[in-house]
């Protein structure tokens, strides 16, 4: 069994969408291969493996705890370090996620 994630397919709702898009793009740009999950079948076939079976799953969460994820905070910090967003925008985006999660109106998949 081999498992990986295609982070380019992740969606988040609950904060300013423009800021969310910037943070996600910075995360993907900084990842070694954030889209690896979508190319696993081809890589395995090119390696000579036969009868490769693919199973895709979508995980959806609206638990408030996802808005406190260290991955979100570090991704926002990376976007700030790259000059894509300001410190105030980073803090506001994270606060929007937390508030939306507190109200139960945020989600990620």
C-alpha positions as a Markdown table, in Angstrom:
| # | Residue | x | y | z |
|---|---|---|---|---|
| 1 | Unk | 0.0 | 0.0 | 0.0 |
| 2 | Unk | 1.2 | 3.4 | -0.9 |
| 3 | Unk | -0.5 | 6.6 | 0.3 |
| 4 | Unk | 0.1 | 10.2 | -0.7 |
| 5 | Unk | -1.8 | 13.4 | -0.9 |
| 6 | Unk | -2.4 | 15.7 | -3.8 |
| 7 | Unk | -2.4 | 19.0 | -1.9 |
| 8 | Unk | -3.4 | 21.0 | -5.0 |
| 9 | Unk | -6.9 | 19.6 | -4.6 |
| 10 | Unk | -7.4 | 20.8 | -1.1 |
| 11 | Unk | -10.1 | 23.4 | -0.6 |
| 12 | Unk | -10.7 | 25.5 | 2.5 |
| 13 | Unk | -13.7 | 27.7 | 3.3 |
| 14 | Unk | -14.1 | 30.1 | 6.2 |
| 15 | Unk | -11.7 | 32.9 | 5.5 |
| 16 | Unk | -11.0 | 35.4 | 2.8 |
| 17 | Unk | -10.8 | 33.3 | -0.4 |
| 18 | Unk | -8.1 | 35.5 | -2.0 |
| 19 | Unk | -5.9 | 35.1 | 1.0 |
| 20 | Unk | -6.6 | 31.4 | 1.2 |
| 21 | Unk | -5.6 | 31.0 | -2.4 |
| 22 | Unk | -2.3 | 32.9 | -1.8 |
| 23 | Unk | -1.5 | 30.8 | 1.3 |
| 24 | Unk | -2.3 | 27.5 | -0.5 |
| 25 | Unk | -0.1 | 28.5 | -3.5 |
| 26 | Unk | 2.8 | 29.3 | -1.2 |
| 27 | Unk | 2.4 | 26.0 | 0.5 |
| 28 | Unk | 2.4 | 24.1 | -2.8 |
| 29 | Unk | 5.4 | 26.1 | -4.1 |
| 30 | Unk | 7.3 | 25.2 | -1.0 |
| 31 | Unk | 6.4 | 21.5 | -0.9 |
| 32 | Unk | 8.8 | 19.0 | -2.3 |
| 33 | Unk | 6.1 | 17.6 | -4.5 |
| 34 | Unk | 2.7 | 18.7 | -3.2 |
| 35 | Unk | 1.0 | 17.1 | -6.3 |
| 36 | Unk | 2.6 | 13.7 | -6.0 |
| 37 | Unk | -0.6 | 11.9 | -5.1 |
| 38 | Unk | -2.1 | 12.5 | -8.5 |
| 39 | Unk | 0.9 | 11.0 | -10.3 |
| 40 | Unk | 1.5 | 7.8 | -8.2 |
| 41 | Unk | -0.2 | 5.5 | -10.6 |
| 42 | Unk | 2.0 | 6.6 | -13.5 |
| 43 | Unk | 5.1 | 6.5 | -11.4 |
| 44 | Unk | 4.4 | 2.9 | -10.2 |
| 45 | Unk | 3.6 | 1.8 | -13.8 |
| 46 | Unk | 6.8 | 3.3 | -15.1 |
| 47 | Unk | 8.7 | 1.4 | -12.3 |
| 48 | Unk | 7.3 | -1.9 | -13.7 |
| 49 | Unk | 4.6 | -2.6 | -11.2 |
| 50 | Unk | 1.6 | -4.3 | -12.6 |
| 51 | Unk | -2.0 | -4.4 | -11.6 |
| 52 | Unk | -1.8 | -1.1 | -9.8 |
| 53 | Unk | -5.1 | -0.2 | -8.1 |
| 54 | Unk | -5.9 | 3.4 | -7.3 |
| 55 | Unk | -8.4 | 4.4 | -4.6 |
| 56 | Unk | -9.2 | 8.0 | -4.0 |
| 57 | Unk | -10.7 | 9.3 | -0.9 |
| 58 | Unk | -12.1 | 12.7 | 0.1 |
| 59 | Unk | -11.9 | 13.7 | 3.7 |
| 60 | Unk | -14.1 | 16.5 | 4.8 |
| 61 | Unk | -13.8 | 18.2 | 8.1 |
| 62 | Unk | -15.6 | 21.1 | 9.8 |
| 63 | Unk | -14.2 | 20.4 | 13.2 |
| 64 | Unk | -13.0 | 23.6 | 14.9 |
| 65 | Unk | -9.6 | 22.1 | 15.6 |
| 66 | Unk | -8.5 | 22.1 | 11.9 |
| 67 | Unk | -8.4 | 25.9 | 12.0 |
| 68 | Unk | -5.7 | 25.6 | 14.7 |
| 69 | Unk | -3.5 | 23.3 | 12.6 |
| 70 | Unk | 0.2 | 24.1 | 12.7 |
| 71 | Unk | 0.3 | 23.5 | 9.0 |
| 72 | Unk | -2.0 | 26.4 | 8.4 |
| 73 | Unk | 0.0 | 28.7 | 10.6 |
| 74 | Unk | 3.3 | 27.8 | 9.1 |
| 75 | Unk | 1.9 | 28.1 | 5.5 |
| 76 | Unk | 0.6 | 31.6 | 6.4 |
| 77 | Unk | 4.0 | 32.5 | 7.8 |
| 78 | Unk | 5.7 | 31.2 | 4.6 |
| 79 | Unk | 3.4 | 33.4 | 2.6 |
| 80 | Unk | 4.4 | 36.4 | 4.7 |
| 81 | Unk | 8.1 | 35.6 | 4.5 |
| 82 | Unk | 7.8 | 35.4 | 0.7 |
| 83 | Unk | 6.2 | 38.9 | 0.7 |
| 84 | Unk | 2.9 | 37.6 | -0.6 |
| 85 | Unk | 1.0 | 38.9 | 2.4 |
| 86 | Unk | 1.7 | 41.2 | 5.3 |
| 87 | Unk | 1.9 | 40.3 | 9.0 |
| 88 | Unk | -1.5 | 41.9 | 9.5 |
| 89 | Unk | -3.1 | 39.9 | 6.7 |
| 90 | Unk | -1.6 | 36.7 | 8.1 |
| 91 | Unk | -3.0 | 37.4 | 11.5 |
| 92 | Unk | -6.4 | 38.4 | 10.1 |
| 93 | Unk | -6.6 | 35.3 | 7.9 |
| 94 | Unk | -5.8 | 33.0 | 10.8 |
| 95 | Unk | -8.3 | 34.8 | 13.0 |
| 96 | Unk | -11.0 | 34.5 | 10.3 |
| 97 | Unk | -10.4 | 30.7 | 10.2 |
| 98 | Unk | -10.6 | 30.4 | 13.9 |
| 99 | Unk | -13.8 | 32.5 | 14.1 |
| 100 | Unk | -15.4 | 30.6 | 11.3 |
| 101 | Unk | -14.5 | 27.3 | 12.8 |
| 102 | Unk | -15.9 | 28.5 | 16.2 |
| 103 | Unk | -19.2 | 29.3 | 14.5 |
| 104 | Unk | -19.2 | 26.0 | 12.7 |
| 105 | Unk | -19.2 | 27.6 | 9.2 |
| 106 | Unk | -15.8 | 26.5 | 8.0 |
| 107 | Unk | -14.6 | 23.4 | 6.2 |
| 108 | Unk | -11.7 | 21.8 | 4.6 |
| 109 | Unk | -11.4 | 18.9 | 2.1 |
